[in-house]
Amino acid sequence: MAWLIAGLGNPGPQYAATRHNIGFLVTDELARRTGSRLARHKRAHALAAEAKLGLPGANASVVLAEPQSFMNASGGPVKALMQFYGVEVAQLIVVHDELDIAFDAIRVKRGGGDGGHNGLKSIRQALGTGDFLRVRAGIGRPPGRQDPADFVLSPFGSGERAQVPLLVDRAADAVESLVFNGLAATQNAFNADPPA
């Protein structure tokens, strides 16, 4: 059975470099690694690509996806892709930004609430469950009294930009680890702060 790897974000060039689009960046990195190209899906409002993750002879079938319905309506495209490809909830990995994790840290888990994240909320509502795998890329809390909604839609700060490719790379590694090594081993490897 194929895995569905859904990176969350907002479509459009005005959102491309924002914190909320870290999921898209990770999906793009996985597409680069697999030599695949995301294209408009015929049944779901999403960009998607069928790919083989891993090495020849030791690979897994995956569908890489980026819902194009805006963050707060991500659930519809994710559900449509799961139905189209026959993916069970246990084979769904959602990659998203996380305010409650320090910038540059990764956390992996299965299930849980949505923590105010509209993309997760939409997926939980569409599927009737939140019991899917999540790769959470930390973006940290907004400084001072900045509204979190404004913060997630703003670009990474000048001091963060150099670290973003490393964060994206580690998150993509965590996705691969989930597919090949399972949840417990991936948590042991990634649920700690990166080395200084």
Residue, then its C-alpha position, 0 to 999 in steps of 0.5 A: m500500500a502506498w503512503l500519502i505524504a501531505g505537506l501543508g501550506n498555502p498556494g501562490p507566490q505570495y506565501a511561498a517563503t512564509r513559515h506556514n509553508i514549511g510543509f510545501l518545502v519539505t514535500d518539494e525536497l522529497a520530490r527532488r530526492t525521488g526525481s519526481r515532479l508535482a503536478r495537478h491531480k485529476r481528482a483532488h485539488a492538489l499537486a501530487a506525484e507518485a514516487k519511489l522513496g528510498l534506494p532501488g531494491a529497498n524502496a516504498s511507493v509514496v504519493l507526495a502531495e500539496p493541497q491547493s485549497f489553502m491551509n484551512a481547507s486542506g482536509g478535502p484534498v487529503k481525503a480525496l487523495m486517500q480515497f483515490y489511492g486507497v491509503e489508510v489513515a495509518q499510512l498518512i504522514v502530514v508535514h506542517d509548521e508548529l508554533d509550539i516547537a522551537f525554530d529548527a527543531i523537529r518532533v514526530k508523533r501520531g495523533g493528538g489535537d490540532g493545537g490551533h493549526n487550521g490545516l490539522k483541524s481541517i484534516r481531522q474534520a474531513l477524516g473523522t480522526g486525528d490518528f495520523l502521523r505528523v512531522r512537525a517542523g518548529i517555527g517558534r512563537p512570535p516575538g512580543r505581542q505579534d499575532p500568531a496568525d500574522f507570524v505564520l504568514s510572514p517570511f522567515g527572519s534574516g537570522e533564520r533563513a540560513q537554517v531553513p534548508l537544514l530544517v527542511d532537510r531534517a524534516a524530509d529525513a524524518v519522513e523517510s525514517l517514518v516510512f522505513n523505520g517506524l514511529a518509535a525509532t523515528q521519535n528516538a532519532f528526531n525528537a530531540d533538539p538538533p546539535a548546536 
